């Protein structure tokens, strides 16, 4: 097996609890963190809106990152 094959085999999977949203939350002030968590828990605020605001503030993420976080942490469907 070549070097690339060795790297692929040894890479493994990311930790299950590695959520992009958690990475972003760790970078925010306490006030902004509370605001983001409130928005994530508020079904009236769309996933797309949260994603757009975070991107506009320099955080790279997909709508799926928010959608998965909502589903796993708050039972959204």
NORJO-V68117 format. One record per backbone hydrogen bond with DSSP energy under -1.0 kcal/mol. NH is the residue of the N-H (numbers start at 0). CO is the residue of the C=O. E is the energy in kcal/mol with one decimal. If there is no record, write none. Layout:
BEGIN
nh: {NH NH}
co: {CO CO}
e: {E E}
END
This chain:
BEGIN
nh: {5 6 7 8 9 10 17 18 22 23 24 25 26 32 33 34 35 36 37 38 39 40 44 49 50 51 52 53 54 55 56 57 58 65 66 67 68 69 70 71 72 73 74 75}
co: {1 2 3 4 5 6 14 16 18 19 20 21 23 28 29 30 31 32 33 34 35 36 41 45 46 47 48 49 50 51 52 54 53 61 62 63 64 65 66 67 68 69 70 69}
e: {-2.2 -2.4 -2.6 -2.4 -2.1 -1.2 -1.8 -1.5 -1.6 -2.1 -2.9 -1.9 -1.4 -2.8 -2.2 -2.2 -2.7 -2.6 -2.2 -2.2 -2.7 -1.8 -1.9 -2.1 -2.4 -2.6 -2.3 -2.4 -2.6 -2.5 -1.2 -2.1 -2.5 -1.1 -2.9 -3.1 -1.7 -2.8 -2.4 -2.9 -2.6 -2.0 -1.1 -1.6}
END
